[in-house]
Amino acid sequence: MPDVKVTIFDNGPIKVEGPITLHDENDREIEVAPNEAVWLCRCGASKEKPYCDGTHDKCGFAHKISV
């Protein structure tokens, strides 16, 4: 089974790589091309939700990841 890699960027989006299936809150499948990396919004301001459109740079979103 292929691996899925999730990377959370400081002050930015979440990148998901690998074979995935996305579903909305009503369990409808959101089309994702096979082997396509998906960039998901964390700031809440994207006009393309659930995808990141780069708005985090314009709205001042700031959240550092701490482990």
C-alpha distances in whole Angstrom, upper triangle without the diagonal:
4,7,9,13,16,19,23,26,29,31,29,26,22,20,16,14,10,9,12,14,18,20,24,26,27,23,24,21,21,20,18,17,14,13,16,17,19,22,23,27,28,32,32,34,32,34,30,28,26,25,27,30,32,34,34,36,39,39,39,35,35,33,32,29,30,28
4,7,10,13,16,20,23,26,28,26,23,19,16,13,10,7,7,10,13,16,20,23,26,27,23,23,20,20,19,16,15,12,10,13,14,16,19,20,24,25,29,30,32,29,31,27,26,23,23,24,27,28,31,31,32,35,36,36,33,32,30,29,26,27,26
4,6,10,13,16,19,23,25,23,20,16,14,11,8,6,8,10,13,16,19,22,24,26,23,23,20,20,19,16,16,13,11,13,13,14,17,18,22,23,26,27,29,27,29,26,24,22,21,22,25,26,29,28,30,33,33,33,30,29,27,25,22,24,22
4,7,10,13,16,20,22,19,16,13,10,7,6,4,6,7,11,13,16,19,21,23,20,21,18,17,17,14,14,12,10,11,10,11,13,14,18,19,23,23,26,24,26,23,21,18,17,19,22,23,25,24,26,29,29,29,26,26,23,22,20,21,20
4,7,10,13,16,19,16,14,10,8,6,5,6,9,10,13,14,18,20,22,25,22,23,20,19,18,15,16,14,11,12,9,11,12,13,16,17,20,22,24,22,25,22,20,18,17,17,20,21,23,22,24,27,27,26,23,23,20,19,16,18,17
4,7,10,13,15,13,11,7,6,5,6,9,11,11,14,14,17,18,20,23,21,22,19,18,18,15,17,16,13,13,10,10,10,10,13,13,17,18,21,19,22,20,18,15,14,14,18,18,20,19,21,24,24,23,20,19,17,16,13,15,15
4,6,10,12,10,8,6,5,7,9,12,15,14,17,16,19,21,22,25,24,24,22,20,20,17,19,18,15,14,11,10,9,10,12,12,15,18,20,18,21,19,18,16,14,13,17,16,18,16,18,21,21,20,17,16,14,13,10,13,13
4,7,9,8,6,4,6,9,12,15,18,16,18,17,20,20,22,25,24,25,23,21,22,19,21,21,18,17,13,12,10,9,10,9,12,15,17,16,20,18,16,15,14,12,15,14,16,13,15,19,18,17,14,13,10,9,7,10,11
4,6,5,6,6,8,11,14,17,20,19,21,20,22,23,24,27,27,27,25,23,23,21,22,23,20,18,14,13,10,11,11,9,11,15,16,16,19,18,17,16,14,12,14,12,14,11,12,16,16,14,12,10,9,8,7,11,13
4,5,8,9,12,15,17,21,24,23,24,23,25,25,26,29,29,29,28,26,27,24,26,26,24,22,18,17,13,13,12,10,11,15,16,16,20,20,19,18,16,14,16,13,14,11,11,15,15,12,10,8,6,5,6,9,12
4,7,10,13,16,19,23,25,24,25,23,25,24,25,29,29,29,28,25,26,24,26,27,25,22,19,17,13,13,11,9,8,12,13,14,17,18,17,16,15,12,13,11,11,7,8,11,11,9,6,5,5,6,8,12,15
4,7,9,13,16,20,22,21,22,20,22,21,23,26,26,26,24,22,23,21,22,24,22,19,15,13,10,9,8,7,7,11,11,11,15,15,14,13,12,9,10,8,9,6,8,11,11,10,7,8,8,9,10,14,16
4,6,10,13,16,19,17,18,16,18,18,20,23,22,22,21,18,19,17,19,20,18,16,12,10,6,6,5,5,8,10,11,10,14,13,11,10,9,6,9,8,10,8,10,13,13,13,10,11,10,11,11,15,17
4,6,10,13,15,14,15,14,16,17,18,22,21,21,19,17,18,15,17,18,16,14,10,8,6,5,7,7,10,12,14,13,16,14,12,10,9,8,12,12,13,12,14,17,17,17,13,14,12,12,11,14,16
4,7,10,13,12,14,13,16,17,20,23,21,21,19,16,16,13,15,15,13,10,7,6,4,6,9,10,14,15,17,15,17,15,14,12,10,9,12,13,15,14,16,19,19,19,17,17,15,15,14,17,17
4,7,9,8,11,11,14,16,19,21,19,19,16,14,14,11,12,12,10,9,6,5,6,8,11,13,16,17,19,17,19,16,15,12,11,12,15,16,18,18,20,22,23,23,20,20,18,18,16,19,19
4,7,8,11,12,16,18,21,23,21,20,17,15,14,11,11,10,7,7,5,7,9,11,15,16,20,21,22,20,22,19,18,15,14,14,17,18,21,21,22,25,26,26,23,23,22,21,19,21,21
4,6,10,12,16,19,22,23,20,20,16,15,14,10,10,8,5,7,7,9,12,14,18,19,23,24,25,23,24,21,20,17,16,17,20,22,24,24,26,29,29,29,27,27,25,24,22,24,23
4,7,10,14,17,20,21,18,17,14,13,12,9,9,6,6,8,9,10,14,15,19,21,24,24,26,24,25,21,20,17,17,19,21,23,26,26,28,31,31,31,29,29,27,27,25,27,26
4,7,10,13,16,17,14,14,11,10,10,7,9,8,8,9,9,9,12,13,16,18,22,22,24,21,22,19,17,14,14,17,20,22,24,24,27,29,29,30,26,27,25,25,23,25,25
4,7,10,13,14,11,10,7,7,8,7,9,9,11,11,12,11,14,13,16,19,22,21,23,20,21,18,16,13,14,17,20,23,24,24,27,29,29,30,27,28,26,27,25,27,27
4,7,10,11,9,8,6,5,7,7,11,12,13,12,12,10,12,11,14,16,19,17,19,17,18,15,12,10,11,14,17,20,21,22,25,26,26,27,24,25,24,25,23,26,26
4,7,8,5,5,4,5,9,10,14,15,17,16,16,13,15,13,15,17,19,17,20,18,18,15,12,10,13,16,19,22,23,23,26,27,26,28,25,27,25,27,25,28,28
4,5,5,5,7,7,11,13,16,18,20,18,18,15,15,13,14,16,18,15,17,16,16,14,11,9,12,16,18,21,21,22,25,26,25,26,24,25,24,26,25,28,28
4,5,7,10,11,14,16,20,22,23,22,21,18,18,15,15,16,18,16,18,17,18,16,13,11,15,18,20,23,23,23,27,27,25,27,24,26,25,27,26,28,29
4,6,9,11,14,17,21,22,24,23,23,20,21,18,19,20,22,19,21,20,20,18,15,14,17,21,23,26,26,26,30,30,28,30,28,30,28,31,29,32,32
4,6,9,12,15,18,19,21,21,21,18,20,17,19,20,23,20,22,21,21,19,16,14,17,21,23,26,26,27,30,31,30,31,28,30,29,30,29,31,31
4,6,10,12,16,18,20,19,20,17,19,17,19,21,23,20,22,20,19,17,15,13,16,20,22,25,25,26,30,30,29,31,29,31,30,31,30,33,33
4,6,9,12,14,16,16,17,14,17,15,18,20,22,20,22,20,19,16,14,12,14,18,20,24,25,25,29,30,29,31,28,30,29,30,29,31,32
4,6,10,12,15,13,14,11,13,13,15,18,20,18,19,17,16,13,11,10,11,15,17,20,21,22,25,26,26,28,25,27,27,28,27,30,30
4,7,9,12,11,12,11,14,14,16,20,22,20,21,18,17,14,13,12,12,15,17,21,22,24,26,27,27,29,27,29,28,30,28,31,32
4,6,8,7,9,8,11,12,15,19,21,20,21,18,18,14,14,12,11,14,16,19,21,22,25,26,27,28,26,28,27,28,26,29,29
4,6,5,9,9,13,15,18,21,24,23,24,20,20,16,17,15,14,16,18,21,23,24,26,28,29,30,28,30,29,29,28,31,31
4,5,9,11,14,16,20,23,26,26,26,23,23,20,19,18,16,19,20,23,26,26,28,30,31,32,30,31,30,30,28,31,31
4,7,9,13,15,19,22,25,25,26,23,24,20,20,18,16,18,20,22,25,25,27,29,30,31,28,29,28,28,26,28,28
4,6,10,13,16,19,22,22,23,19,20,17,17,15,13,14,16,18,21,22,23,26,27,28,25,26,25,26,24,27,27
4,7,10,13,16,19,19,20,17,19,15,15,13,11,12,14,15,19,19,20,23,24,24,22,23,22,22,20,23,24
4,6,10,13,16,16,17,14,15,12,12,10,7,9,11,13,16,16,18,20,21,22,19,21,20,20,19,22,23
4,7,10,12,13,14,11,13,11,10,8,6,6,9,10,12,12,14,17,17,18,16,17,16,17,16,20,21
4,7,9,10,11,9,12,9,8,6,4,5,9,10,12,11,14,16,16,17,14,15,15,16,15,19,20
4,6,6,8,6,10,8,6,6,5,4,8,8,9,8,12,13,12,14,11,13,12,15,15,18,20
4,6,8,9,12,12,9,9,9,8,11,10,10,8,12,13,12,12,9,10,9,12,12,15,18
4,6,7,11,12,10,10,11,9,10,10,8,6,10,10,8,9,6,8,9,12,13,17,20
4,6,9,10,8,9,10,9,11,11,9,8,12,12,10,11,9,12,12,16,17,20,22
4,6,9,8,10,10,9,9,9,6,7,10,9,7,10,9,13,14,17,19,22,25
4,5,6,8,7,6,6,7,6,8,11,10,10,12,11,15,16,19,20,23,26
4,6,9,8,8,7,9,8,11,13,12,12,15,15,18,20,22,24,27,30
4,6,5,7,6,10,10,12,15,15,15,18,16,19,20,23,23,27,29
3,4,7,8,11,11,12,15,16,15,17,15,18,18,21,21,25,26
4,7,9,12,12,13,17,17,17,19,16,18,18,20,20,23,25
4,6,9,11,12,14,16,16,18,15,18,18,19,19,23,24
4,6,7,8,11,12,13,14,12,15,15,17,17,21,23
4,6,8,10,10,12,14,13,16,17,19,20,24,26
4,5,6,8,9,11,10,13,15,17,18,22,24
4,5,5,6,9,9,12,14,17,19,22,25
4,5,5,6,5,8,10,13,15,19,22
4,6,6,7,9,12,14,16,20,23
4,6,8,11,14,17,19,23,26
4,6,9,12,15,18,22,25
4,6,10,13,16,19,22
4,7,10,13,16,19
4,7,10,13,16
4,6,9,13
4,6,10
4,7
4
